[in-house]
Amino acid sequence: MADPSPHTPRADRALRRVAAFDFDGTLSRRDTLVPFLALAAGRQRFARAVARLGLLGARRRVPARDRDALKEELIRMLFAGREERELRLLGEQYARTLLADELRPEVLRRLEQHRDAGHDVVFVSASLVYYLEPLAEALGVHHVIAVEPAVRDGRLTGELARPNVRAEQKAVRLREWLGQPGDGRLQGVELWAYGNSSGDHELLELADHRLWMGSRRRMPTGVEVFTPTARAFDG
């Protein structure tokens, strides 16, 4: 594995340099999806949907341990038939709230260092595009890979356009965006990856520089703990 330190320069300046950030718990201080779902659906409707989802899990209508299935079913119950335009407007408002006081300043500084160094910066997140896209625009992030509900005639169908962006799907989608093969080492790319949970392991495994923001007890092998005092990388 390459040295995980993000400040080791490479001799080959033709490399495409990319920084991939998970969002919830990595750049943000907390989970952002559940508060957005409650905001967009209304707290009472959200609470009823969560209770209904628990009942479906108890009756084995939805696999209770399948986080992806549970998430998709919750989005279906809350948003099927809703106008996408309305959710995008709510997402823009929510993004402003996150910008105001919900981002970790030390991680935001690192993101800005990548951006200012000319690296391609991308969010790779299981959160929704509705607020990550306006947030990315405000921060100068170049691309967003996140959960995107399927839309037909301007309304959400209740399905997802692509699988949940978690675990192996993070690596699949990032490879796709980079124009890389489905397996093997990345070619012509120097990748920094930042994550904090088990859902980020596959993303981190792709990277030359693997930065961990989560609990040390759950830290995978081959990663470096991110520290705010680490000096900026070169180039």
N, C-alpha and C positions, 0 to 999 in steps of 0.2 A: 504493500500500500504506500502511496505517496505520503510525504510528510503532511499531516493534517493542519499544520500552522498556516493561517491565511496570509502570512507575510513572507513566505519564501518565494523569491522571484524565479521565473522560468527563463531560460535562455532563448527559447523560441517565441519571438514576439508575434508570429503569425497565428498563434493559438487564439481561438475565440474564448474569451473569459466570461463566465456566467456565474451569477450568484442566485441561488434558489432558496427562498425563504418560505417555510411553513408560516401560518399566520397565528392561529389561536394558541396562546401560551408561549409562542416564540416571539413574534413582534408585538402581539397584544398582551395585555396583562392577564387576561382571563378568556374564558369561552365567549365568543360573540354570536354564535349561531342561535342558541336558545333565546337570548334576549331579543334578537331580531324576529324570530318566529312569533314570540309572544307579542311584540309590538305590532307586527303586520297583521296578525290574526285577531288580536284582542286577547286579554289575559283569560277571560272566562272561556272563550272558545278553545284557546290553547290548552287550558287545564282539562277541559272535557275530552279533547283529542288525546292527550297523554293518558288519561284514565281509560279511554277506549282502547288505546294501543296496549296498555297493560292487560286488559281483559282479553284481547285477541292473542297476546302472547301466552296467557294462562291456558287458553283453549287451543293453543298450538296452531292458530290460524296464521300467525306470523312467527317465524323462528325467534324465540326470546333472546337468544345469544348472538343473533346475526345483526350486527350494528348497521350494516348497509341496508338490509331489508327493513329494519325498524325506521331508519331515517327516511327512506323512500316512502314508506307507508304514512309517516307523519306529514311529510310534505304533500302527499296526495290528499289526506284528510283536510289539511288546512287551506290548500291553495288551488285545488282542482276547480277550474272555471274562472279563476280570478284574472283580471286584466294584467298583463305583464307590465304595461305602462305604469300602473299604479304601484307595483312592487319596485320598479326602478326608481320612481320618485321617492318612495320610502327609503330605499337603499342609499340614495344620495344624501338624505337627511341624516340617516344613521351613520354614514361615513364621516360626516362633519362632527358628530358626537365622538366617534372614535379618535379622530384627529385631535380633538380638543384635550382629552386627558386619559385615553385608554391605551396608548402605545408606550412600550418600554423605551425610555430615552437612549439607553446604551445600545440597544439593538437598532433603533432608528439611526443612530450615528453610524453604525457599521453599514447599514443599507446605503446611507448617503455617501460613504467612502467608496463603496463599490460603484455607485452611480457616477460619482465625480471622477473616478478612475477610468471611466469609459466601458465598464463591464455591462453586459446585459443582465438586468435584474428582473426576476420573475417570482410571482407568488405561486406556490403549489400548495393548495389548501382544500380541505373538505368543507370550507365555508361557502357561502353563496356568492355568485358573481354580482348580484344586485348591489352589494355594498363594497365588495373588493375592487370592482372595476373603477368606480369613482375615487376610491381611496388610492388606487394605483396611479390614476391620473394626477392626483394632487401631489403625490410623492415622487413622481418621475419614474415609476416602475414601468418597465417596457411591456410586460405581458402578464396575463392572469390565467392560470389554470385552476379552475375551481368548479364547484357544483353548479350546473346549469339546467334548470327545469325545461322540459320540452314545451314548446309553444305551438299552437295551431290557431290561425286567424286572430292573433293577438291575445289569446287566452291560454293559460297554463292547462295542459292536459291532465296533470297529476302524475305523469311519468318524469323520469330524468332523461335528458338528451344523451348523456353518457353515464357510465357507472360512477359511483361515488369516488371522489378523489382521495383515496386512502390506501395505505399500505402499497401493494404492488402497483396499483393504478397510478400512484404518484410517479413511479419510475417509468411506467408505460407512457403516460402523457408527456412527461418531460422529454423522453427520447423522441417521441413523435414531433414535438415542437422543435427540437434541435435537428431534426432530419437524420436521426441516428438509427442503426439497425435495432431490432428488438432485443438483442442480447449482446454480451461481450462488452469490452471496454469502450468508452466514448472516444471517438477519433477526432483530433483537431480541436478539442474542447478542454479547457481547464475549469473545473467546476468546484465552487464552494457551495455547501448545503448546510442549512440551519434548521434544526428540528428539536422537538422536546418530548415526543411520545412514541409509543410502539408503532403508531401509524406512519411514522417518518423513517423507520429503519431502512426500507428499500430505497428511499430517496437518498439517505446518507450513504448507503453502500455504493451508489453511483459516483460519489464525489471524490476528488483528489484531496479536498480539505473538508473534514466532517466536524461540524461544530454542534455541540450538545447544550441545550438550554434547560433540560428537565432534571428530574431527581437523579442524584448520583446512584441511588439504589437500583434504578431502572436503566441505567446507562448501558448501551450496547458496547461490545468490544470494538476497538479500532477508531474511537472518536476522541475528540479533544473537548474538554469543558470550555465553553465560551466564557471569557472573563472581560468585563468592561475595561480593564486596565491594559489589555493586550494592545501592543502598538499596531498601527495600521500596516497593512500589507504594502509591498512595493509594486507599483505598476498594475 
